[in-house]
């Protein structure tokens, strides 16, 4: 999982977001397709963490398929 908080440098693993417009109170997350489960518990946790814990107003979430 790669995350980037646009207005700060905290995150699990920082990723350059030069292609994104920096929005205040915004959080960027990239998840590999394999990390998702059928119940969506990872997405629920991520949404809860972003909006309730970090008090962000925008979540840019991208699901990526890893190239082989």
PyMOL Python script that loads the backbone (N, CA, C, O; Angstrom):
from pymol import cmd

cmd.read_pdbstr("""\
ATOM      1  N   UNK A   1       0.858  -1.168   0.000  1.00  0.00           N
ATOM      2  CA  UNK A   1       0.000   0.000   0.000  1.00  0.00           C
ATOM      3  C   UNK A   1       0.900   1.226   0.000  1.00  0.00           C
ATOM      4  O   UNK A   1       1.866   1.301   0.759  1.00  0.00           O
ATOM      5  N   UNK A   2       0.585   2.151  -0.829  1.00  0.00           N
ATOM      6  CA  UNK A   2       1.331   3.390  -0.919  1.00  0.00           C
ATOM      7  C   UNK A   2       0.391   4.541  -0.591  1.00  0.00           C
ATOM      8  O   UNK A   2      -0.700   4.638  -1.154  1.00  0.00           O
ATOM      9  N   UNK A   3       0.809   5.401   0.307  1.00  0.00           N
ATOM     10  CA  UNK A   3      -0.055   6.507   0.694  1.00  0.00           C
ATOM     11  C   UNK A   3       0.706   7.811   0.644  1.00  0.00           C
ATOM     12  O   UNK A   3       1.929   7.832   0.780  1.00  0.00           O
ATOM     13  N   UNK A   4      -0.006   8.886   0.451  1.00  0.00           N
ATOM     14  CA  UNK A   4       0.590  10.226   0.462  1.00  0.00           C
ATOM     15  C   UNK A   4      -0.422  11.206   0.997  1.00  0.00           C
ATOM     16  O   UNK A   4      -1.514  11.347   0.448  1.00  0.00           O
ATOM     17  N   UNK A   5      -0.068  11.874   2.054  1.00  0.00           N
ATOM     18  CA  UNK A   5      -0.905  12.956   2.562  1.00  0.00           C
ATOM     19  C   UNK A   5      -0.350  14.217   1.927  1.00  0.00           C
ATOM     20  O   UNK A   5       0.789  14.599   2.196  1.00  0.00           O
ATOM     21  N   UNK A   6      -1.135  14.859   1.097  1.00  0.00           N
ATOM     22  CA  UNK A   6      -0.640  15.946   0.268  1.00  0.00           C
ATOM     23  C   UNK A   6      -0.156  17.127   1.081  1.00  0.00           C
ATOM     24  O   UNK A   6       0.831  17.757   0.701  1.00  0.00           O
ATOM     25  N   UNK A   7      -0.809  17.453   2.183  1.00  0.00           N
ATOM     26  CA  UNK A   7      -0.396  18.625   2.948  1.00  0.00           C
ATOM     27  C   UNK A   7       0.531  18.281   4.113  1.00  0.00           C
ATOM     28  O   UNK A   7       0.742  19.118   4.991  1.00  0.00           O
ATOM     29  N   UNK A   8       1.074  17.099   4.140  1.00  0.00           N
ATOM     30  CA  UNK A   8       2.011  16.672   5.169  1.00  0.00           C
ATOM     31  C   UNK A   8       2.874  15.572   4.575  1.00  0.00           C
ATOM     32  O   UNK A   8       2.659  15.172   3.431  1.00  0.00           O
ATOM     33  N   UNK A   9       3.839  15.080   5.323  1.00  0.00           N
ATOM     34  CA  UNK A   9       4.707  14.033   4.793  1.00  0.00           C
ATOM     35  C   UNK A   9       4.500  12.708   5.502  1.00  0.00           C
ATOM     36  O   UNK A   9       5.344  11.819   5.389  1.00  0.00           O
ATOM     37  N   UNK A  10       3.403  12.548   6.228  1.00  0.00           N
ATOM     38  CA  UNK A  10       3.143  11.305   6.922  1.00  0.00           C
ATOM     39  C   UNK A  10       2.468  10.308   5.997  1.00  0.00           C
ATOM     40  O   UNK A  10       1.711  10.700   5.108  1.00  0.00           O
ATOM     41  N   UNK A  11       2.732   9.032   6.194  1.00  0.00           N
ATOM     42  CA  UNK A  11       2.096   7.998   5.397  1.00  0.00           C
ATOM     43  C   UNK A  11       2.824   6.695   5.591  1.00  0.00           C
ATOM     44  O   UNK A  11       3.915   6.676   6.160  1.00  0.00           O
ATOM     45  N   UNK A  12       2.246   5.606   5.131  1.00  0.00           N
ATOM     46  CA  UNK A  12       2.887   4.306   5.249  1.00  0.00           C
ATOM     47  C   UNK A  12       4.122   4.245   4.365  1.00  0.00           C
ATOM     48  O   UNK A  12       5.205   3.868   4.811  1.00  0.00           O
ATOM     49  N   UNK A  13       3.947   4.608   3.147  1.00  0.00           N
ATOM     50  CA  UNK A  13       5.025   4.631   2.168  1.00  0.00           C
ATOM     51  C   UNK A  13       4.736   5.798   1.231  1.00  0.00           C
ATOM     52  O   UNK A  13       3.697   5.829   0.571  1.00  0.00           O
ATOM     53  N   UNK A  14       5.641   6.739   1.176  1.00  0.00           N
ATOM     54  CA  UNK A  14       5.366   7.945   0.404  1.00  0.00           C
ATOM     55  C   UNK A  14       5.527   7.690  -1.085  1.00  0.00           C
ATOM     56  O   UNK A  14       6.413   6.947  -1.508  1.00  0.00           O
ATOM     57  N   UNK A  15       4.675   8.302  -1.861  1.00  0.00           N
ATOM     58  CA  UNK A  15       4.715   8.183  -3.307  1.00  0.00           C
ATOM     59  C   UNK A  15       4.652   9.576  -3.900  1.00  0.00           C
ATOM     60  O   UNK A  15       3.886  10.420  -3.435  1.00  0.00           O
ATOM     61  N   UNK A  16       5.457   9.821  -4.925  1.00  0.00           N
ATOM     62  CA  UNK A  16       5.426  11.115  -5.598  1.00  0.00           C
ATOM     63  C   UNK A  16       4.049  11.321  -6.221  1.00  0.00           C
ATOM     64  O   UNK A  16       3.503  10.411  -6.844  1.00  0.00           O
ATOM     65  N   UNK A  17       3.499  12.498  -6.054  1.00  0.00           N
ATOM     66  CA  UNK A  17       2.168  12.795  -6.591  1.00  0.00           C
ATOM     67  C   UNK A  17       2.244  13.978  -7.541  1.00  0.00           C
ATOM     68  O   UNK A  17       1.390  14.863  -7.502  1.00  0.00           O
ATOM     69  N   UNK A  18       3.258  14.000  -8.388  1.00  0.00           N
ATOM     70  CA  UNK A  18       3.428  15.127  -9.294  1.00  0.00           C
ATOM     71  C   UNK A  18       2.299  15.227 -10.298  1.00  0.00           C
ATOM     72  O   UNK A  18       2.043  16.311 -10.822  1.00  0.00           O
ATOM     73  N   UNK A  19       1.610  14.118 -10.583  1.00  0.00           N
ATOM     74  CA  UNK A  19       0.494  14.146 -11.518  1.00  0.00           C
ATOM     75  C   UNK A  19      -0.822  14.520 -10.848  1.00  0.00           C
ATOM     76  O   UNK A  19      -1.845  14.629 -11.524  1.00  0.00           O
ATOM     77  N   UNK A  20      -0.816  14.719  -9.530  1.00  0.00           N
ATOM     78  CA  UNK A  20      -2.023  15.079  -8.797  1.00  0.00           C
ATOM     79  C   UNK A  20      -1.998  16.554  -8.445  1.00  0.00           C
ATOM     80  O   UNK A  20      -0.932  17.134  -8.236  1.00  0.00           O
ATOM     81  N   UNK A  21      -3.150  17.145  -8.383  1.00  0.00           N
ATOM     82  CA  UNK A  21      -3.260  18.518  -7.909  1.00  0.00           C
ATOM     83  C   UNK A  21      -3.283  18.477  -6.390  1.00  0.00           C
ATOM     84  O   UNK A  21      -4.123  17.794  -5.804  1.00  0.00           O
ATOM     85  N   UNK A  22      -2.379  19.191  -5.749  1.00  0.00           N
ATOM     86  CA  UNK A  22      -2.318  19.204  -4.286  1.00  0.00           C
ATOM     87  C   UNK A  22      -3.546  19.921  -3.738  1.00  0.00           C
ATOM     88  O   UNK A  22      -3.748  21.110  -3.989  1.00  0.00           O
ATOM     89  N   UNK A  23      -4.352  19.196  -2.998  1.00  0.00           N
ATOM     90  CA  UNK A  23      -5.562  19.736  -2.402  1.00  0.00           C
ATOM     91  C   UNK A  23      -5.391  19.710  -0.888  1.00  0.00           C
ATOM     92  O   UNK A  23      -5.005  18.677  -0.340  1.00  0.00           O
ATOM     93  N   UNK A  24      -5.663  20.806  -0.201  1.00  0.00           N
ATOM     94  CA  UNK A  24      -5.568  20.793   1.261  1.00  0.00           C
ATOM     95  C   UNK A  24      -6.485  19.725   1.858  1.00  0.00           C
ATOM     96  O   UNK A  24      -7.563  19.461   1.327  1.00  0.00           O
ATOM     97  N   UNK A  25      -6.059  19.120   2.948  1.00  0.00           N
ATOM     98  CA  UNK A  25      -6.823  18.076   3.633  1.00  0.00           C
ATOM     99  C   UNK A  25      -7.144  16.917   2.701  1.00  0.00           C
ATOM    100  O   UNK A  25      -8.256  16.390   2.714  1.00  0.00           O
ATOM    101  N   UNK A  26      -6.172  16.524   1.898  1.00  0.00           N
ATOM    102  CA  UNK A  26      -6.347  15.454   0.928  1.00  0.00           C
ATOM    103  C   UNK A  26      -5.355  14.335   1.224  1.00  0.00           C
ATOM    104  O   UNK A  26      -4.248  14.586   1.699  1.00  0.00           O
ATOM    105  N   UNK A  27      -5.754  13.108   0.942  1.00  0.00           N
ATOM    106  CA  UNK A  27      -4.909  11.940   1.180  1.00  0.00           C
ATOM    107  C   UNK A  27      -4.939  11.066  -0.062  1.00  0.00           C
ATOM    108  O   UNK A  27      -6.011  10.805  -0.608  1.00  0.00           O
ATOM    109  N   UNK A  28      -3.789  10.617  -0.511  1.00  0.00           N
ATOM    110  CA  UNK A  28      -3.660   9.786  -1.713  1.00  0.00           C
ATOM    111  C   UNK A  28      -3.245   8.376  -1.314  1.00  0.00           C
ATOM    112  O   UNK A  28      -2.300   8.201  -0.545  1.00  0.00           O
ATOM    113  N   UNK A  29      -3.951   7.362  -1.837  1.00  0.00           N
ATOM    114  CA  UNK A  29      -3.649   5.969  -1.520  1.00  0.00           C
ATOM    115  C   UNK A  29      -3.674   5.141  -2.796  1.00  0.00           C
ATOM    116  O   UNK A  29      -4.580   5.270  -3.618  1.00  0.00           O
ATOM    117  N   UNK A  30      -2.666   4.291  -2.949  1.00  0.00           N
ATOM    118  CA  UNK A  30      -2.633   3.316  -4.029  1.00  0.00           C
ATOM    119  C   UNK A  30      -2.645   1.936  -3.403  1.00  0.00           C
ATOM    120  O   UNK A  30      -1.792   1.614  -2.576  1.00  0.00           O
ATOM    121  N   UNK A  31      -3.614   1.122  -3.796  1.00  0.00           N
ATOM    122  CA  UNK A  31      -3.706  -0.251  -3.287  1.00  0.00           C
ATOM    123  C   UNK A  31      -3.538  -1.234  -4.434  1.00  0.00           C
ATOM    124  O   UNK A  31      -4.103  -1.042  -5.510  1.00  0.00           O
ATOM    125  N   UNK A  32      -2.753  -2.296  -4.202  1.00  0.00           N
ATOM    126  CA  UNK A  32      -2.696  -3.342  -5.219  1.00  0.00           C
ATOM    127  C   UNK A  32      -4.007  -4.128  -5.213  1.00  0.00           C
ATOM    128  O   UNK A  32      -4.614  -4.321  -4.159  1.00  0.00           O
ATOM    129  N   UNK A  33      -4.433  -4.571  -6.368  1.00  0.00           N
ATOM    130  CA  UNK A  33      -5.692  -5.304  -6.501  1.00  0.00           C
ATOM    131  C   UNK A  33      -5.736  -6.517  -5.575  1.00  0.00           C
ATOM    132  O   UNK A  33      -6.790  -6.842  -5.028  1.00  0.00           O
ATOM    133  N   UNK A  34      -4.609  -7.180  -5.400  1.00  0.00           N
ATOM    134  CA  UNK A  34      -4.545  -8.376  -4.553  1.00  0.00           C
ATOM    135  C   UNK A  34      -4.784  -8.111  -3.074  1.00  0.00           C
ATOM    136  O   UNK A  34      -5.053  -9.044  -2.317  1.00  0.00           O
ATOM    137  N   UNK A  35      -4.689  -6.854  -2.651  1.00  0.00           N
ATOM    138  CA  UNK A  35      -4.883  -6.527  -1.233  1.00  0.00           C
ATOM    139  C   UNK A  35      -6.355  -6.436  -0.850  1.00  0.00           C
ATOM    140  O   UNK A  35      -6.687  -6.434   0.335  1.00  0.00           O
ATOM    141  N   UNK A  36      -7.229  -6.363  -1.834  1.00  0.00           N
ATOM    142  CA  UNK A  36      -8.660  -6.229  -1.554  1.00  0.00           C
ATOM    143  C   UNK A  36      -9.277  -7.580  -1.228  1.00  0.00           C
ATOM    144  O   UNK A  36      -8.850  -8.611  -1.748  1.00  0.00           O
ATOM    145  N   UNK A  37     -10.287  -7.564  -0.361  1.00  0.00           N
ATOM    146  CA  UNK A  37     -11.013  -8.776  -0.024  1.00  0.00           C
ATOM    147  C   UNK A  37     -12.473  -8.622  -0.439  1.00  0.00           C
ATOM    148  O   UNK A  37     -12.926  -7.521  -0.752  1.00  0.00           O
ATOM    149  N   UNK A  38     -13.202  -9.733  -0.438  1.00  0.00           N
ATOM    150  CA  UNK A  38     -14.603  -9.714  -0.879  1.00  0.00           C
ATOM    151  C   UNK A  38     -15.499  -8.873   0.022  1.00  0.00           C
ATOM    152  O   UNK A  38     -16.482  -8.305  -0.453  1.00  0.00           O
ATOM    153  N   UNK A  39     -15.182  -8.781   1.304  1.00  0.00           N
ATOM    154  CA  UNK A  39     -16.019  -8.046   2.240  1.00  0.00           C
ATOM    155  C   UNK A  39     -15.720  -6.545   2.239  1.00  0.00           C
ATOM    156  O   UNK A  39     -16.500  -5.766   2.786  1.00  0.00           O
ATOM    157  N   UNK A  40     -14.614  -6.131   1.640  1.00  0.00           N
ATOM    158  CA  UNK A  40     -14.263  -4.719   1.600  1.00  0.00           C
ATOM    159  C   UNK A  40     -13.778  -4.170   2.926  1.00  0.00           C
ATOM    160  O   UNK A  40     -13.847  -2.962   3.153  1.00  0.00           O
ATOM    161  N   UNK A  41     -13.289  -5.030   3.810  1.00  0.00           N
ATOM    162  CA  UNK A  41     -12.877  -4.561   5.136  1.00  0.00           C
ATOM    163  C   UNK A  41     -11.667  -3.630   5.067  1.00  0.00           C
ATOM    164  O   UNK A  41     -11.570  -2.695   5.862  1.00  0.00           O
ATOM    165  N   UNK A  42     -10.750  -3.864   4.143  1.00  0.00           N
ATOM    166  CA  UNK A  42      -9.607  -2.966   4.001  1.00  0.00           C
ATOM    167  C   UNK A  42     -10.070  -1.575   3.571  1.00  0.00           C
ATOM    168  O   UNK A  42      -9.600  -0.569   4.102  1.00  0.00           O
ATOM    169  N   UNK A  43     -10.984  -1.521   2.620  1.00  0.00           N
ATOM    170  CA  UNK A  43     -11.512  -0.228   2.171  1.00  0.00           C
ATOM    171  C   UNK A  43     -12.267   0.475   3.296  1.00  0.00           C
ATOM    172  O   UNK A  43     -12.122   1.684   3.475  1.00  0.00           O
ATOM    173  N   UNK A  44     -13.065  -0.263   4.051  1.00  0.00           N
ATOM    174  CA  UNK A  44     -13.790   0.330   5.180  1.00  0.00           C
ATOM    175  C   UNK A  44     -12.815   0.911   6.204  1.00  0.00           C
ATOM    176  O   UNK A  44     -13.017   2.019   6.702  1.00  0.00           O
ATOM    177  N   UNK A  45     -11.766   0.163   6.514  1.00  0.00           N
ATOM    178  CA  UNK A  45     -10.767   0.638   7.474  1.00  0.00           C
ATOM    179  C   UNK A  45     -10.037   1.866   6.958  1.00  0.00           C
ATOM    180  O   UNK A  45      -9.795   2.811   7.708  1.00  0.00           O
ATOM    181  N   UNK A  46      -9.689   1.852   5.683  1.00  0.00           N
ATOM    182  CA  UNK A  46      -8.988   2.974   5.076  1.00  0.00           C
ATOM    183  C   UNK A  46      -9.852   4.234   5.074  1.00  0.00           C
ATOM    184  O   UNK A  46      -9.367   5.324   5.380  1.00  0.00           O
ATOM    185  N   UNK A  47     -11.119   4.087   4.732  1.00  0.00           N
ATOM    186  CA  UNK A  47     -12.044   5.222   4.728  1.00  0.00           C
ATOM    187  C   UNK A  47     -12.230   5.762   6.143  1.00  0.00           C
ATOM    188  O   UNK A  47     -12.209   6.974   6.354  1.00  0.00           O
ATOM    189  N   UNK A  48     -12.412   4.872   7.102  1.00  0.00           N
ATOM    190  CA  UNK A  48     -12.558   5.292   8.504  1.00  0.00           C
ATOM    191  C   UNK A  48     -11.300   6.034   8.965  1.00  0.00           C
ATOM    192  O   UNK A  48     -11.403   7.100   9.570  1.00  0.00           O
ATOM    193  N   UNK A  49     -10.125   5.487   8.689  1.00  0.00           N
ATOM    194  CA  UNK A  49      -8.872   6.105   9.102  1.00  0.00           C
ATOM    195  C   UNK A  49      -8.702   7.484   8.465  1.00  0.00           C
ATOM    196  O   UNK A  49      -8.322   8.439   9.141  1.00  0.00           O
ATOM    197  N   UNK A  50      -8.982   7.586   7.172  1.00  0.00           N
ATOM    198  CA  UNK A  50      -8.783   8.842   6.445  1.00  0.00           C
ATOM    199  C   UNK A  50      -9.701   9.946   6.941  1.00  0.00           C
ATOM    200  O   UNK A  50      -9.250  11.057   7.220  1.00  0.00           O
ATOM    201  N   UNK A  51     -10.984   9.643   7.051  1.00  0.00           N
ATOM    202  CA  UNK A  51     -11.943  10.692   7.382  1.00  0.00           C
ATOM    203  C   UNK A  51     -12.148  10.893   8.877  1.00  0.00           C
ATOM    204  O   UNK A  51     -12.324  12.028   9.321  1.00  0.00           O
ATOM    205  N   UNK A  52     -12.132   9.833   9.657  1.00  0.00           N
ATOM    206  CA  UNK A  52     -12.399   9.959  11.085  1.00  0.00           C
ATOM    207  C   UNK A  52     -11.148  10.216  11.912  1.00  0.00           C
ATOM    208  O   UNK A  52     -11.163  11.049  12.817  1.00  0.00           O
ATOM    209  N   UNK A  53     -10.067   9.508  11.609  1.00  0.00           N
ATOM    210  CA  UNK A  53      -8.848   9.647  12.402  1.00  0.00           C
ATOM    211  C   UNK A  53      -8.011  10.838  11.941  1.00  0.00           C
ATOM    212  O   UNK A  53      -7.617  11.672  12.757  1.00  0.00           O
ATOM    213  N   UNK A  54      -7.738  10.923  10.646  1.00  0.00           N
ATOM    214  CA  UNK A  54      -6.912  12.009  10.119  1.00  0.00           C
ATOM    215  C   UNK A  54      -7.694  13.292   9.868  1.00  0.00           C
ATOM    216  O   UNK A  54      -7.105  14.359   9.696  1.00  0.00           O
ATOM    217  N   UNK A  55      -9.024  13.188   9.846  1.00  0.00           N
ATOM    218  CA  UNK A  55      -9.905  14.338   9.593  1.00  0.00           C
ATOM    219  C   UNK A  55      -9.662  14.971   8.214  1.00  0.00           C
ATOM    220  O   UNK A  55      -9.755  16.188   8.053  1.00  0.00           O
ATOM    221  N   UNK A  56      -9.352  14.133   7.237  1.00  0.00           N
ATOM    222  CA  UNK A  56      -9.179  14.595   5.867  1.00  0.00           C
ATOM    223  C   UNK A  56     -10.550  14.828   5.246  1.00  0.00           C
ATOM    224  O   UNK A  56     -11.552  14.311   5.740  1.00  0.00           O
ATOM    225  N   UNK A  57     -10.599  15.605   4.163  1.00  0.00           N
ATOM    226  CA  UNK A  57     -11.860  15.883   3.479  1.00  0.00           C
ATOM    227  C   UNK A  57     -11.918  15.240   2.106  1.00  0.00           C
ATOM    228  O   UNK A  57     -12.984  15.189   1.493  1.00  0.00           O
ATOM    229  N   UNK A  58     -10.784  14.748   1.612  1.00  0.00           N
ATOM    230  CA  UNK A  58     -10.722  14.175   0.265  1.00  0.00           C
ATOM    231  C   UNK A  58      -9.811  12.956   0.286  1.00  0.00           C
ATOM    232  O   UNK A  58      -8.720  12.994   0.856  1.00  0.00           O
ATOM    233  N   UNK A  59     -10.262  11.879  -0.336  1.00  0.00           N
ATOM    234  CA  UNK A  59      -9.469  10.668  -0.468  1.00  0.00           C
ATOM    235  C   UNK A  59      -9.360  10.324  -1.941  1.00  0.00           C
ATOM    236  O   UNK A  59     -10.367  10.085  -2.607  1.00  0.00           O
ATOM    237  N   UNK A  60      -8.127  10.300  -2.451  1.00  0.00           N
ATOM    238  CA  UNK A  60      -7.873   9.883  -3.829  1.00  0.00           C
ATOM    239  C   UNK A  60      -7.373   8.451  -3.744  1.00  0.00           C
ATOM    240  O   UNK A  60      -6.215   8.213  -3.403  1.00  0.00           O
ATOM    241  N   UNK A  61      -8.242   7.500  -4.053  1.00  0.00           N
ATOM    242  CA  UNK A  61      -7.945   6.077  -3.931  1.00  0.00           C
ATOM    243  C   UNK A  61      -7.810   5.470  -5.314  1.00  0.00           C
ATOM    244  O   UNK A  61      -8.690   5.618  -6.163  1.00  0.00           O
ATOM    245  N   UNK A  62      -6.699   4.787  -5.528  1.00  0.00           N
ATOM    246  CA  UNK A  62      -6.473   4.129  -6.815  1.00  0.00           C
ATOM    247  C   UNK A  62      -6.148   2.666  -6.574  1.00  0.00           C
ATOM    248  O   UNK A  62      -5.289   2.326  -5.760  1.00  0.00           O
ATOM    249  N   UNK A  63      -6.854   1.809  -7.301  1.00  0.00           N
ATOM    250  CA  UNK A  63      -6.600   0.378  -7.268  1.00  0.00           C
ATOM    251  C   UNK A  63      -5.745   0.068  -8.482  1.00  0.00           C
ATOM    252  O   UNK A  63      -6.128   0.383  -9.608  1.00  0.00           O
ATOM    253  N   UNK A  64      -4.595  -0.543  -8.265  1.00  0.00           N
ATOM    254  CA  UNK A  64      -3.671  -0.796  -9.359  1.00  0.00           C
ATOM    255  C   UNK A  64      -3.425  -2.292  -9.520  1.00  0.00           C
ATOM    256  O   UNK A  64      -3.384  -3.045  -8.547  1.00  0.00           O
ATOM    257  N   UNK A  65      -3.264  -2.696 -10.766  1.00  0.00           N
ATOM    258  CA  UNK A  65      -2.900  -4.069 -11.086  1.00  0.00           C
ATOM    259  C   UNK A  65      -1.406  -4.073 -11.330  1.00  0.00           C
ATOM    260  O   UNK A  65      -0.907  -3.348 -12.191  1.00  0.00           O
ATOM    261  N   UNK A  66      -0.698  -4.884 -10.576  1.00  0.00           N
ATOM    262  CA  UNK A  66       0.756  -4.937 -10.706  1.00  0.00           C
ATOM    263  C   UNK A  66       1.134  -5.625 -12.012  1.00  0.00           C
ATOM    264  O   UNK A  66       0.629  -6.703 -12.326  1.00  0.00           O
ATOM    265  N   UNK A  67       2.025  -4.994 -12.766  1.00  0.00           N
ATOM    266  CA  UNK A  67       2.497  -5.560 -14.027  1.00  0.00           C
ATOM    267  C   UNK A  67       3.469  -6.700 -13.734  1.00  0.00           C
ATOM    268  O   UNK A  67       4.274  -6.630 -12.805  1.00  0.00           O
ATOM    269  N   UNK A  68       3.376  -7.737 -14.537  1.00  0.00           N
ATOM    270  CA  UNK A  68       4.264  -8.893 -14.335  1.00  0.00           C
ATOM    271  C   UNK A  68       5.297  -8.957 -15.395  1.00  0.00           C
ATOM    272  O   UNK A  68       6.132  -9.862 -15.389  1.00  0.00           O
TER     273      UNK A  68
END
""", "prot")
cmd.dss("prot")
cmd.show_as("cartoon", "prot")
cmd.util.cbc("prot")
cmd.orient("prot")
